[in-house]
Amino acid sequence: MEKKIKKLYAEYKEGNIDRRVFLEKLTIAAGSLVTAFTVLPALANDANFTQILDDDELVSQFVNYPAPKMDMKAFMTYPKKTGKFPAVLVIHENRGLQPHIQDVAKRFAKEGFLSLAPDALTPVGGTPDNDQTLAVQRIGSLNSEDTINNFIAAVKYLKTNPLSTGKVGCTGFCWGGAMTNNVAVNSPELDAAVPYYGRQPAGEDVAKINAPVMAHYAENDAGINAGIAAFEEELKKQRKDYQIFIYPGTSHAFNNDTNKERYNAEAAKLAWGRTVSFFKEKLK
């Protein structure tokens, strides 16, 4: 199905079919109009468009969850079977809730987790379609305290969700990695934290972390890595449960398989395996 949709999109881009015909055919190929409009940003943003389509193994939908000042939009996905699942909160990069992050959430769901990826940009108009520059600008306009509280609210939402076992982990990438650290500091209910190449919390805040931490870093990421030594020293001093991994030959955002310049398949696979195993252990 994916190849068929890619070919259809190529025909549209080349001007062989008009927009009306394209949307009609896309709706048929995707199975519904809703799914068709869901895949459009992925098609437009990346030629390597992957698993954003409906999946026979998963239930996926956009939801709203309550936060202190407003309801937040989020992408939720979980296995299509009965029972309760340990939950993972997925925090996006500074480009907002892109199709790639929705796909990461689905990958967690396929590992047996209830996965929630909030759109941090909800208070400022949401993640814009096909405009990453605007998304970065909107990230910069967010109120930091409100944003952290919105993610803490997501932890609480997952803790009490009928589909959840009550165990909640958090992971995030780049900006989301820093936010994962902030959630670990400010949410005593969090059960596990896995920041990917995220800025570290202030030394005095490390004592507030209750959750076990697994931190992933790229070797070539000087700005982020400058804080690793102090972070690890404080984690040791506070006798926290932690693991830190630095991946040789990698650059910032090495896990993002839609970023051809930075993606490192070997490191991403290793980090992913470690992350899933960590969550399965800590979220029992």
VOGU-3710 file (C-alpha; in Angstrom, 3 decimals, decimal comma):
1> mekkikklya> 0,000/0,000/0,000  2,830/2,400/0,867  4,408/2,045/-2,593  1,054/2,657/-4,228  0,525/5,870/-2,253  4,065/7,090/-2,993  3,493/6,502/-6,717  0,170/8,323/-6,544  1,771/11,307/-4,817  4,564/11,384/-7,419
11> eykegnidrr> 1,963/11,552/-10,200  0,280/14,482/-8,457  3,565/16,356/-7,901  4,515/15,859/-11,544  1,192/17,351/-12,640  -0,171/14,187/-14,216  -3,351/14,350/-12,085  -5,100/17,304/-10,459  -5,703/17,751/-6,724  -9,309/16,528/-6,815
21> vflekltiaa> -8,402/13,269/-8,539  -5,374/12,848/-6,308  -7,457/13,183/-3,121  -10,099/10,817/-4,444  -7,523/8,139/-5,252  -5,625/8,748/-2,007  -8,813/8,297/0,000  -9,444/4,958/-1,693  -5,843/3,797/-1,207  -5,676/4,908/2,440
31> gslvtaftvl> -9,064/3,468/3,307  -10,756/6,647/4,532  -10,758/10,420/4,073  -9,488/10,914/7,643  -6,498/8,647/7,054  -5,825/10,327/3,715  -5,493/13,726/5,383  -3,353/12,162/8,112  -0,793/10,868/5,607  -0,589/14,071/3,554
41> palandanft> 1,943/15,864/5,825  4,145/12,766/5,864  4,106/12,553/2,073  4,873/16,241/1,667  7,643/16,326/4,279  9,601/13,223/3,437  10,098/10,978/0,455  10,762/8,077/2,810  7,213/8,250/4,199  6,751/5,265/6,540
51> qildddelvs> 4,146/3,711/8,818  1,679/6,524/9,371  -1,172/4,551/7,808  -3,777/2,577/9,729  -2,306/-0,604/11,116  -4,128/-3,876/11,688  -2,127/-4,370/14,898  -2,848/-0,982/16,472  -5,560/1,460/17,427  -4,418/5,021/16,672
61> qfvnypapkm> -6,289/8,282/17,149  -5,975/11,916/18,127  -7,246/12,690/21,620  -7,497/15,623/24,004  -6,310/15,351/27,587  -6,862/17,828/30,426  -4,041/20,184/31,422  -4,060/23,059/33,960  -5,055/25,815/31,511  -6,580/23,997/28,532
71> dmkafmtypk> -7,103/20,635/26,888  -4,033/19,434/25,021  -4,097/17,636/21,675  -2,147/14,378/21,443  -1,654/11,338/19,236  -2,497/8,101/21,069  -1,794/4,580/19,888  -1,900/1,137/21,516  -2,121/-2,576/20,629  -5,391/-3,774/19,160
81> ktgkfpavlv> -6,097/-6,324/21,882  -7,845/-6,443/25,235  -6,052/-5,651/28,457  -4,047/-2,873/30,057  -0,647/-1,647/28,902  2,311/0,143/30,502  2,363/3,673/29,097  5,028/5,745/27,358  4,843/9,513/26,921  6,678/10,566/23,724
91> ihenrglqph> 7,857/14,192/23,494  8,625/15,594/20,059  11,545/17,631/18,763  11,343/21,390/18,232  9,480/20,804/14,956  6,293/19,861/16,793  4,158/16,747/16,487  5,447/15,652/13,097  4,502/12,364/11,378  7,892/10,973/12,392
101> iqdvakrfak> 7,035/11,320/16,095  3,630/9,769/15,500  5,484/6,876/13,908  7,794/6,586/16,930  4,689/6,406/19,128  3,402/3,574/16,932  6,701/1,742/17,313  6,223/1,786/21,084  2,658/0,561/20,666  3,928/-2,363/18,606
111> egflslapda> 6,180/-3,222/21,548  3,114/-3,493/23,784  2,838/0,018/25,228  0,037/2,559/25,419  1,771/5,487/23,750  0,857/9,178/23,894  2,592/11,915/21,890  1,267/15,366/22,889  1,392/18,380/20,626  3,220/20,876/22,824
121> ltpvggtpdn> 2,207/23,610/20,383  -1,494/23,251/21,177  -1,556/26,547/23,186  -0,077/28,496/20,252  -2,130/27,102/17,382  -0,778/23,574/17,129  1,866/22,050/14,888  1,568/23,698/11,453  1,321/21,527/8,347  4,424/21,511/6,140
131> dqtlavqrig> 6,082/24,505/7,821  8,880/23,497/10,176  10,199/27,061/10,377  6,892/28,221/11,826  6,883/25,239/14,185  10,298/26,253/15,553  9,045/29,815/15,987  6,007/28,558/17,895  8,225/26,414/20,138  10,138/29,563/21,023
141> slnsedtinn> 6,934/31,340/21,998  5,843/28,712/24,542  5,738/29,501/28,246  8,258/27,107/29,820  6,406/26,570/33,098  3,085/25,977/31,359  4,719/23,579/28,910  6,257/21,463/31,664  2,910/21,422/33,472  1,215/20,247/30,284
151> fiaavkylkt> 3,549/17,245/30,123  3,111/16,532/33,841  -0,634/16,502/33,131  0,032/13,935/30,385  1,746/11,681/32,943  -1,301/11,960/35,203  -3,611/11,278/32,264  -1,712/8,095/31,444  -1,554/7,040/35,091  -5,344/6,980/35,319
161> nplstgkvgc> -6,250/6,003/31,759  -8,447/2,863/31,679  -6,052/1,308/29,156  -3,014/1,877/31,390  -1,482/-0,338/34,053  -0,615/2,853/35,920  3,085/2,612/35,088  4,325/5,534/32,957  7,629/6,211/31,248  8,699/9,272/29,290
171> tgfcwggamt> 11,035/9,703/26,353  11,822/12,612/24,067  14,205/13,798/21,405  16,282/17,001/21,210  13,917/19,649/22,666  11,829/16,709/23,810  14,890/15,182/25,473  15,304/18,300/27,601  11,572/18,210/28,344  11,876/14,564/29,390
181> nnvavnspel> 14,467/15,640/31,952  12,112/18,385/33,126  9,287/15,887/33,510  11,578/13,607/35,540  12,446/16,515/37,836  8,882/17,776/38,264  6,750/14,635/38,172  7,420/12,371/41,165  4,875/9,919/39,711  7,025/9,169/36,658
191> daavpyygrq> 8,359/5,604/36,608  11,141/5,861/33,985  12,805/8,545/31,832  14,741/8,151/28,571  16,001/11,489/27,187  17,642/11,440/23,763  20,327/14,126/23,301  18,502/16,539/25,591  19,876/19,339/27,735  20,398/18,250/31,306
201> pagedvakin> 18,576/19,658/34,344  20,275/22,019/36,775  22,456/20,272/39,332  20,233/21,206/42,246  17,224/19,670/40,475  18,719/16,202/40,062  17,848/15,366/43,670  14,154/15,713/42,747  14,314/12,896/40,181  12,617/9,719/41,377
211> apvmahyaen> 12,473/7,845/38,085  15,311/5,661/36,780  17,064/7,445/33,891  18,582/6,151/30,659  20,170/8,983/28,665  21,300/8,667/25,030  23,805/11,098/23,489  25,525/11,567/20,145  29,324/11,700/20,124  29,431/14,842/17,979
221> daginagiaa> 27,086/17,136/19,865  29,289/19,557/21,788  26,580/21,931/22,978  24,504/19,174/24,580  27,408/17,034/25,729  28,991/19,866/27,691  26,525/19,124/30,485  26,974/15,345/30,681  29,828/15,239/33,191  28,108/17,473/35,746
231> feeelkkqrk> 24,832/15,607/35,251  26,439/12,241/35,838  28,365/13,512/38,841  25,143/14,709/40,447  23,312/11,483/39,567  26,073/9,532/41,319  26,088/11,893/44,279  22,331/11,541/44,695  22,559/7,750/44,212  20,112/7,743/41,367
241> dyqifiypgt> 19,362/4,753/39,162  20,825/5,824/35,822  22,556/4,750/32,621  24,297/7,019/30,105  25,206/5,969/26,565  27,248/7,954/24,031  27,154/6,622/20,465  30,455/6,890/18,514  30,397/8,583/15,146  26,916/10,030/15,572
251> shafnndtnk> 25,518/13,537/15,466  22,559/15,201/17,171  19,225/13,673/16,058  20,823/10,367/15,037  17,549/8,556/15,828  15,443/10,514/13,337  15,163/8,322/10,254  13,560/11,139/8,255  16,748/13,216/8,612  19,080/11,623/6,057
261> erynaeaakl> 22,069/13,770/7,015  22,035/12,810/10,697  20,304/9,451/10,902  22,579/6,609/11,992  20,794/3,289/11,549  23,180/1,244/13,685  23,123/3,633/16,647  19,369/4,191/16,367  18,718/0,449/16,436  20,960/-0,049/19,458
271> awgrtvsffk> 19,457/2,891/21,360  15,942/1,737/20,507  16,590/-1,775/21,764  18,018/-0,427/24,990  15,083/1,943/25,416  12,425/-0,714/24,913  14,175/-3,138/27,265  14,543/-0,400/29,882  10,854/0,511/29,733  9,779/-3,129/29,847
281> eklk> 11,904/-3,621/32,955  10,989/-0,415/34,794  7,295/-0,328/33,863  6,403/-3,826/35,057
//
